[in-house]
Structures are given as C-alpha cells and as structure tokens.
Amino acid sequence: MRRSLAITVAALFAALYAVITIVETSLGGPLTYGFIQVRLSDAMLPLAMVFGIPSAIGLFLGAVVANAYYALGPLDIIFGSLANLIAGILSAKFSRGNPYLASMYPVVVVTLIVGSYLQLFFEGIPLWLIYGGVLAGELIACFVVGVPLLKVVQRALGRKKLD
C-alpha cells in the first residue's frame, strides 16, 4: 500500500472509531464502558482483513482518543487500545479472506485483555460475569454488525484487499 494511502486509511479509521465511540458514550453511557459493553465502533475491527495494518493502527489510535475521553484511566487507554491493535493485526494477517475468522480475533483478544483489567474498575462483580459481558458485547459488535459490514465493504471493493 502506498504510504499516503496507508496514512489516509489509518487517519480515517482513527477518526471514525473515536467519533463513533464518543457519540455512543454520550448517548448510551455505560454501554460502551461498563462491564457489559457493546462498542459499535468495534464492528470496524474485522475490516482490517480488507484494509490491512494501516486500519489496525487507526483503530488503535482511535481507541486511545476514545478511551482518554471517558477517563477510566491509563490502564484502559493503554491496554484497551493495545487490544484493538492486536485484534486488528491478527484480522489483517491471519483471516485468509474469511469474515468470520476476521471477526473472531477481535472477540477473543478484546474479551481477554479488556475483561482482565475491567475487574479493577468493577469491584464486587465476579470475573466470569465481566468476561461474559465483554464477550457478549464483542460478539454483537463483531458478528452481528461487523460481519455484514465487512461483506458490504468486500462487495463494494470487488473482494480486493487494499493491503
């Protein structure tokens, strides 16, 4: 991917992720930052299968901005954003053109990473319930919204991969 296109893709994904998350937070409050969370912006994580590493970097940067906006603290800014980066890279590199596989990486990575530190913010709530809440939200974001979104993008691009 040409450097200017890569920068544009990263910037676009960063802006979209941050704006969608901040708007969702303003409208839905704890739905984006609670122990049961459905971040609609996470539906873009599987798109890294098509848009490659630049989109993963953009999703990381967008999460930094969005997580700094809500202020759960440095733990969320760092590890929540890294979860997006890792999930995006896995979707970009190892999905083999399979939208379901591209969606499964974010579900697993975000559930494990975010679920592990959210326990510190929601004392008294059992860890299994926190993992279950994050898992449910990621399944909704990545499979209910993300897979159809990815298929629409693939059709629009003629199944080409930009990376």
C-alpha positions as CSV (number, residue, x, y, z in Angstrom):
1,M,0.0,0.0,0.0
2,R,1.4,3.4,-0.9
3,R,2.4,5.4,2.1
4,S,-0.1,8.3,1.5
5,L,-2.9,5.8,1.2
6,A,-1.8,4.0,4.3
7,I,-1.7,7.2,6.3
8,T,-5.2,8.2,5.0
9,V,-6.6,4.8,5.9
10,A,-5.1,5.0,9.4
11,A,-6.5,8.5,9.9
12,L,-9.9,7.6,8.6
13,F,-10.2,4.6,10.9
14,A,-8.9,6.6,13.9
15,A,-11.4,9.4,13.4
16,L,-14.3,7.0,12.8
17,Y,-13.5,4.9,15.8
18,A,-13.1,7.8,18.1
19,V,-16.2,9.7,16.9
20,I,-18.5,6.6,17.0
21,T,-17.3,5.6,20.5
22,I,-17.6,9.1,21.9
23,V,-21.1,9.6,20.4
24,E,-22.2,6.2,21.6
25,T,-20.8,7.1,25.1
26,S,-22.7,10.3,25.1
27,L,-26.0,8.5,24.1
28,G,-25.6,5.2,25.9
29,G,-23.3,5.9,28.8
30,P,-22.1,2.7,30.4
31,L,-23.0,0.6,27.3
32,T,-19.6,1.5,25.9
33,Y,-17.5,1.4,29.1
34,G,-19.4,-0.8,31.5
35,F,-18.6,-4.4,32.4
36,I,-21.3,-5.3,29.9
37,Q,-20.3,-3.2,26.9
38,V,-21.3,-3.1,23.3
39,R,-19.0,-0.8,21.3
40,L,-20.4,-0.4,17.9
41,S,-17.1,1.0,16.8
42,D,-15.6,-2.4,17.4
43,A,-17.6,-3.6,14.4
44,M,-14.7,-2.0,12.4
45,L,-12.1,-4.3,13.8
46,P,-12.8,-7.1,11.3
47,L,-12.4,-4.6,8.5
48,A,-8.6,-4.9,9.0
49,M,-8.9,-8.0,6.9
50,V,-9.5,-5.8,3.9
51,F,-7.8,-2.5,4.8
52,G,-4.7,-4.1,6.4
53,I,-2.3,-2.9,9.1
54,P,-3.0,0.8,8.5
55,S,-6.6,0.3,9.6
56,A,-5.3,-1.6,12.7
57,I,-3.1,1.3,13.6
58,G,-6.0,3.7,13.0
59,L,-8.3,1.6,15.3
60,F,-5.5,1.7,17.9
61,L,-5.2,5.5,17.7
62,G,-9.0,5.9,17.7
63,A,-9.2,3.8,20.9
64,V,-6.5,6.0,22.5
65,V,-8.6,9.1,21.8
66,A,-11.9,7.5,22.8
67,N,-10.6,5.9,26.0
68,A,-8.9,9.1,27.0
69,Y,-12.2,10.9,26.5
70,Y,-14.1,8.7,29.0
71,A,-11.2,8.6,31.5
72,L,-11.3,5.1,33.1
73,G,-7.6,5.8,33.4
74,P,-4.3,5.0,31.9
75,L,-4.9,1.2,32.2
76,D,-7.9,1.5,29.8
77,I,-6.1,3.9,27.4
78,I,-3.1,1.6,27.1
79,F,-4.5,-1.9,27.3
80,G,-7.9,-1.3,25.6
81,S,-6.1,0.4,22.7
82,L,-3.5,-2.3,22.5
83,A,-6.3,-4.9,22.4
84,N,-7.6,-3.1,19.3
85,L,-4.1,-3.1,17.7
86,I,-3.5,-6.8,18.3
87,A,-7.0,-7.7,17.1
88,G,-6.6,-5.6,14.0
89,I,-3.2,-7.1,13.2
90,L,-4.5,-10.6,13.6
91,S,-7.5,-9.9,11.4
92,A,-5.3,-8.3,8.8
93,K,-2.7,-11.0,8.7
94,F,-4.4,-14.3,9.5
95,S,-8.0,-14.2,8.4
96,R,-7.3,-15.8,5.0
97,G,-10.3,-13.9,3.5
98,N,-12.8,-15.4,6.0
99,P,-15.0,-12.7,7.5
100,Y,-15.9,-15.0,10.5
101,L,-12.3,-15.6,11.3
102,A,-11.6,-11.8,10.9
103,S,-14.4,-11.2,13.5
104,M,-13.3,-14.0,15.9
105,Y,-9.8,-12.4,16.5
106,P,-11.3,-9.2,18.0
107,V,-13.8,-11.1,20.1
108,V,-11.2,-13.3,21.7
109,V,-8.5,-10.6,22.1
110,V,-10.7,-7.8,23.4
111,T,-12.5,-10.2,25.8
112,L,-9.3,-11.5,27.2
113,I,-7.4,-8.2,27.5
114,V,-10.3,-5.8,28.4
115,G,-12.1,-8.4,30.6
116,S,-8.9,-8.9,32.6
117,Y,-8.4,-5.3,33.7
118,L,-12.1,-4.2,34.0
119,Q,-12.3,-6.2,37.2
120,L,-10.2,-3.4,38.8
121,F,-12.9,-0.9,38.0
122,F,-15.9,-3.0,38.9
123,E,-15.1,-4.5,42.3
124,G,-17.5,-7.0,43.6
125,I,-18.6,-8.2,40.2
126,P,-17.4,-11.7,39.5
127,L,-14.7,-12.1,36.9
128,W,-16.7,-14.6,34.9
129,L,-19.5,-12.0,34.6
130,I,-17.1,-9.3,33.4
131,Y,-15.6,-11.7,30.8
132,G,-19.1,-12.7,29.8
133,G,-20.3,-9.1,29.4
134,V,-17.3,-8.1,27.3
135,L,-17.7,-11.3,25.2
136,A,-21.4,-10.7,24.6
137,G,-20.7,-7.1,23.5
138,E,-17.9,-8.1,21.2
139,L,-20.0,-10.9,19.7
140,I,-22.7,-8.3,18.9
141,A,-20.3,-5.7,17.6
142,C,-18.1,-8.0,15.5
143,F,-20.6,-10.7,14.3
144,V,-24.0,-9.0,14.3
145,V,-22.7,-5.7,12.9
146,G,-19.1,-6.3,11.8
147,V,-19.6,-9.4,9.5
148,P,-22.4,-7.7,7.5
149,L,-20.3,-4.5,7.3
150,L,-17.3,-6.4,6.2
151,K,-19.3,-8.2,3.5
152,V,-20.7,-4.9,2.2
153,V,-17.2,-3.5,2.0
154,Q,-15.9,-6.6,0.2
155,R,-18.6,-6.3,-2.4
156,A,-18.0,-2.6,-2.9
157,L,-14.3,-3.2,-3.4
158,G,-14.8,-6.3,-5.6
159,R,-13.3,-8.6,-2.9
160,K,-9.9,-6.8,-3.3
161,K,-7.6,-6.4,-0.3
162,L,-6.0,-2.9,0.0
163,D,-3.0,-4.1,2.0
